[in-house]
Amino acid sequence: RVGWLGDLGGHLPTEPGVIGLCEAALRDVAGLGCVVEPTALGFDHERVWRAFMTLRAMGFAGRFAREKQLDVVLDAWPAVERATGARLVMAGAGPMEPALRAHPYGSRVCWIPFQQDRGALADLLASFDVYLSAGPIETFGLAAVESLASGTPLLSPDSGAVPEHIAASGAGRLYRTGESGSLALLRSDLVTLGRQARTFAEREHGWDTVFGKLFDVYRSVLKP
């Protein structure tokens, strides 16, 4: 017996002629004595698609320090979760951890220990729907660029270096520095920006590009 799913009721895009060719082949198979039965997967395709387009988890990975202003994030997150359904993941360690865990929202946070393994950290960044670059005084934003390279869009305060990455990539949103109310207005369309994030990181921060720019600086310095 052969089950034939076709184009999933119009939900599976195909090139012109592909479905017809498959159906012709199935008629040949049926002519050989096989039973060909149209079938379905038995779930709501639109509902599954909407699930992929919905924020599920946003995360921060780094040092739990005062300058990261993670208390602002926790203050805002009850409203963010109500509006988008997104849970907050905090990975790392630092002096502010006891105070953050004691925050009224702290029991709702998914706490993950500091990740020493680079592969595990990369997997974690890629698993987030959005990376929360919470510090407003980043001078470059290495974790933010690593997240973009993982195909993960950014959410950042509107100060420091990370807004420059967001402006250049289009793969993120800003909130007003220190204002939990502004962060609470987060929109769920951030989840659609992953491809832009990865494309920007490959184009602007790949090793060939980085070393090319570095050698250009050396050449300019060495010119007589």
Residue pairs with C-beta under 8 A, 6 or more apart in sequence:
1 34
1 35
1 36
1 37
2 26
2 29
2 34
2 35
2 36
2 37
3 37
3 38
3 39
4 22
4 23
4 26
4 36
4 37
4 38
4 39
5 12
5 39
5 40
5 41
6 12
6 19
6 22
6 38
7 13
7 14
7 19
8 40
8 41
8 45
9 40
9 45
11 45
11 49
26 36
27 36
29 36
30 36
53 188
53 191
53 192
54 84
54 85
54 188
54 191
55 84
55 85
55 86
55 129
55 130
55 188
55 190
55 191
56 85
56 86
56 87
56 129
57 86
57 87
57 88
57 89
57 110
57 127
57 128
57 129
58 80
58 86
58 87
58 88
58 89
58 128
58 129
58 130
58 131
58 132
58 155
59 88
59 89
59 90
59 91
59 124
59 125
59 127
59 128
59 130
59 131
59 132
60 68
60 70
60 73
60 88
60 89
60 90
60 91
60 92
60 131
60 132
60 133
60 134
61 91
61 92
61 112
61 115
61 121
61 124
61 125
61 131
61 143
62 68
62 91
62 92
62 135
62 143
63 92
63 93
63 94
64 70
64 90
64 92
64 93
64 94
64 95
64 96
64 97
64 100
65 94
65 95
65 96
66 95
66 96
67 135
67 136
67 137
68 96
68 134
68 135
69 134
69 135
69 136
69 157
69 177
69 178
70 90
70 96
70 100
70 134
71 96
71 99
71 100
71 103
72 134
72 178
72 179
72 180
72 183
73 88
73 132
73 134
73 180
73 183
74 88
74 100
74 103
74 104
74 105
74 106
74 109
75 103
75 105
75 180
76 180
76 181
76 183
76 184
77 88
77 105
77 108
77 109
78 105
78 108
79 184
80 86
80 88
80 183
80 184
80 186
81 87
81 88
81 108
83 184
83 186
83 188
84 186
84 187
84 188
86 129
86 130
86 188
87 108
87 109
87 110
88 105
88 108
88 109
88 110
88 132
89 109
89 110
89 112
89 128
90 100
90 109
90 110
90 111
90 112
91 111
91 112
91 113
91 114
91 115
91 124
92 112
92 113
92 114
92 115
93 113
93 114
100 106
100 109
101 109
101 111
112 124
115 121
115 124
121 146
122 146
122 150
125 131
125 146
125 147
125 150
125 152
126 150
126 151
126 152
128 147
128 152
129 152
129 153
129 190
129 191
130 152
130 153
130 154
130 155
130 190
130 191
131 143
131 144
131 147
131 150
131 152
131 153
131 154
131 155
132 154
132 155
132 156
133 141
133 143
133 144
133 147
133 154
133 155
133 156
133 162
134 156
134 157
135 157
135 160
136 157
136 159
136 160
136 177
136 178
137 159
137 160
138 144
138 160
138 161
138 162
139 160
139 161
140 161
141 156
141 160
141 161
141 162
141 165
144 154
144 156
144 162
144 165
145 165
145 201
145 205
147 153
147 154
147 197
148 154
148 165
148 169
148 171
148 197
148 198
148 200
148 201
148 205
149 197
149 198
149 201
149 202
149 205
150 197
150 198
151 194
151 195
151 197
151 198
152 194
152 197
153 171
153 172
153 173
153 190
153 191
153 193
153 194
153 196
153 197
154 162
154 165
154 166
154 171
154 172
154 173
154 197
155 172
155 173
155 174
155 175
155 183
155 186
155 190
156 162
156 163
156 166
156 172
156 173
156 174
156 175
157 163
157 174
157 175
157 176
157 177
157 178
158 174
158 175
158 176
158 177
159 177
162 172
163 174
165 172
165 200
166 172
166 173
166 174
168 200
168 204
169 196
169 197
169 199
169 200
169 201
169 204
170 193
170 196
170 200
171 193
171 194
171 196
171 197
171 200
172 190
172 193
172 197
173 186
173 187
173 190
175 182
175 183
175 185
175 186
176 182
203 209
